[in-house]
Amino acid sequence: MKTIVLDSQPVIAYFEKAEGWESVAELLHQAGDGKIDLSMSVVNWGEVYYVTLREYGEEHAERVENALKNMPIEIVDADMDLTQIAARLKARGGISYADCFAAALAVKKKCEVATGDREFKAVADVADIRWIK
């Protein structure tokens, strides 16, 4: 089955109903129907949480956390192997460390990473990017 890694940016867009949220809703629908698998690094999960907490407060962050628990997304821990891949990508420059975990997970799983974040251009030679618009 096809796997797609979610970066934090499209997940935040989904919750904020920002540009591209419909594309994320479709991916979630496909995952719920068992047509694809969705994964997300725990580091990117943390980014969704802290951005929501900072922008909207504790109560809203808790709602987002609970919603994520019920979504068809596998949250993948950052083990040594994944962290080394992310560190190697970060050493190349041009991309945030948290974004490197999404890219590293896609590299490790040999799949696409879904994002709208243009920083991912820095890793497009090693990670397949599904651009969310």
N, C-alpha and C positions, 0 to 999 in steps of 0.2 A: 504494500500500500504506500502511496505517496505521502511523504512527510514534509511539512512546512514549519520552519522555526519562525516564531513571532518576535520581532523586536518590540521594545516598550512603546515606541512612537505610535504604531498603528493601534495598539491596545488602548493607549491614552486617547487617541482620536475616536475610537469606538465609544468609550465612556463619555466623552465630551460632545459626541455627535459632530465632530469636526471633519474637515475634508478627508475623504477616504473611509469614513466609518462604515459605509455600506459594503465596501469590499471586505472588510473584516467580518461584518455580520454574515456575509456569504460564506467565508471560510469557516466560521463557527457553525453555520448550518450544515455545511458539507461534512465537518468533523462529527457533528451530532448524528448525522445519517450514516456514519461509518465509511464515508467515501475517501477521506484523507485523515491523517494524523497530524495534530498540532502539538508543538513543543515550545517551551520557553525556558530560558535559563533563569535560575533563582535570582541571579544578579539583575536581570531585566525585570523580573517580578518586583524586586525591591525598588527599582527605579519607578515603576508604575505607582507603587505604594507611596514612596516619598514625595513624588510630584503631586499626587492627589492630596496627601496630608498637608503639604505646604500651601497648595492653592485653595483647598476647600475645607480643610479641617479634619479633626479626628472622626467625627460621625460619618462623613462622606467616605473617608478612607476605609473605614470599617465596612461600609456597604460594598465598596469596590472589592475589598479583600474577600468578602463572602460571595460576591458574584463570581469572582475568579475561581474560587473553590468549586463552584458548580458548573463551570464551563468545561468543555471537552479539550482541555489543554494539559499536557503532561509538563509539570514543572521539574526541571532537571537540575540537580545539585551541581555546584561548581567543584568538581574533584581536581586532583593534581593535573591530570591529562588535559581536561578542558581549560584549566587556568593557564597551562603552559602554551596551548595554542593561542589563547586570547592575548597572553603576554607577547608572544611573537608577532601577532598582528599589531598590537599597540606599539611595539618597537619600530615598526615601519612608519608610523606617524599618520596624521591626518584623520584620526578617528578616536572618539572617546573610549575610555577603558570599558565602560558598561556596554557600549555598542560592540566592542570586540568579543564579548561573551556571546552575543547573538550570532555574530559571524562565525565564531569558533564552534558553536554548537552545530551550525549548518555545515561547516567543513567536516566536523566529526561524524555527523549523520549522513554526509554526502547528499544534501538536499538544499532547497532554496531557503533563503531568509526573506520574510516579508517586512518591508519597511517603506517609509516615505522620506526617511532621513538621508539627505544627500551626502553625508559623511561616509556612507557605505560605498561610494565610488572608490574610496581608497583601498577597498578590499575586493572589488569586483573581479579582480583577476584570479582570486582563489575561492571566492564564495559566489554561488549563484544568487542573484538578487531578484526578487519579485517586487517590483516597484508598486507601492500602493499610492494611488493618486486621490 
